[in-house]
Amino acid sequence: MSSSGASALARGGAAHMKIRKIVEKEEEYLQRGGSRLAEQQRRLKSQIWSSVVTIVLVEGKNLLPMDPDGTSDPYVKFRLGNEKYKSKVELHTLTPRWLEQFDLHLFEDQSQMLEVTVWDKDLRKDDFIGKCSIDLTQYEREKTHHIWAELDKGAGFIFLLLTISGTTSSETISDLHSYQENPKELENIANRYKLRRTLHNLRDVGHLHVKVYRAQGLVAADLGGKSDPFCVLELVNSRLQTQTEYKTLSPTWNKIFTFNVKDIHSILEITVYDEDRDHKVEFLGKIAIPLLKLKNGEKHWYALKDKKLRARAKGNNPEILLECSVEWNPIRAALRTFTPMEEKYMQTEQKFKRQVFIRNVNRLKSSIMDFYELGKFIKSCWEWDSPFRSIVAFIVFM
């Protein structure tokens, strides 16, 4: 082979090696990019929850004494997946009453075991009291459950309300797209509250259906001029919520919820919130509807009010579209009025307001000054600073 042919072959081999290296680098880059994209998708999926677990920690009972005085300073830790919550500490008691409400989130491909541990607060190292685990798969969705959870080794009990709602899946029973009214089921519900069946279950006063369609005119809570709204429905201690609709001021939820009515004089409260980072929330609007004022089967727009229900909420005349119906037995409802009202465990916290505090302080100062002036006047009556006033005071005294 000539020298020119050999050199040409060498150049061709070098070019082939160069092309092969380029192809290998491109494949490596694509693999890195693909794995990076898969990782981003995995992270995004892990940030989108499938359900909200709302917990109201009410009280404890018969806890173990861990301190020399025969009491404890108990608090509770909750863990669901990677999310945690720690309650406040109740001092010197074996029957603490916490009354705290918080939300944890269920994600896909995540354990549904809620881990609960109770601790005694100490100066050096906290003492472990007891623990228990709650399997969330055993509890019906879209319903508030009253649970007395027993701690292991006889360490006591804790009482909590647990609700799993806000499901994002469209296959759930609460989704209006897949919901079909069953005339036979509706007839059975109506028959439960007929007068002739009054004595069958005196505690079952009624049954409430609420269809939450959509809202409009909400205020923009995010910097981009949008909000991430979701809706919370509360009937005394029952608390359910819709999924979050992202980046919109006119969310469409299309959810249906049911409540057991224990008192026909109860008020249905519906609040719209904006979901913020780290699952924090911002108030967008609220309505309160007495059950006795509901009109069955009426699809109606309700104006959203501020927190005190006195004025319209911020936004472009915000309102929410609902359809409600309630079946109830009047005799059971009348008998229920003779028993104490159900205690609402989570009352709205009264925030400290500086203006109200200053006004009350000024009112107290004014009252003190009035008593001081009255005291000076009475004293002057007996010191004859004014003979006429002292004579009148003497006559009144006699």
Sequence and secondary structure as in RCSB ss.txt:
>XXXX:A:sequence
MSSSGASALARGGAAHMKIRKIVEKEEEYLQRGGSRLAEQQRRLKSQIWSSVVTIVLVEGKNLLPMDPDGTSDPY
VKFRLGNEKYKSKVELHTLTPRWLEQFDLHLFEDQSQMLEVTVWDKDLRKDDFIGKCSIDLTQYEREKTHHIWAE
LDKGAGFIFLLLTISGTTSSETISDLHSYQENPKELENIANRYKLRRTLHNLRDVGHLHVKVYRAQGLVAADLGG
KSDPFCVLELVNSRLQTQTEYKTLSPTWNKIFTFNVKDIHSILEITVYDEDRDHKVEFLGKIAIPLLKLKNGEKH
WYALKDKKLRARAKGNNPEILLECSVEWNPIRAALRTFTPMEEKYMQTEQKFKRQVFIRNVNRLKSSIMDFYELG
KFIKSCWEWDSPFRSIVAFIVFM
>XXXX:A:secstr
  HHHHHHHHHHHHHHHHHHHHHHHHHHHHHHHHHHHHHHHHHHHHHS SEEEEEEEEEEES    STTS   EE
EEEEETTEEEE     S SS EEEEEEEEEE TT   EEEEEEEE  SSS EEEEEEEEEGGGS TTSEEEEEEE
 GGG  EEEEEEEEE    TTSTTBTTT    HHHHHHHHHHT GGGGGG TT  EEEEEEEEEEEEE   STTS
   EEEEEEETTEEEE     S SS EEEEEEEEEES TT EEEEEEEEE GGG EEEEEEEEEEGGG  TTEEE
EEE B TTSSSB SEEEEEEEEEEEEEE HHHHHHHTTS     SS       HHHHHHHHHHHHHHHHHHHHHH
HHHHHHTTTSSHHHHHHHHHHH 
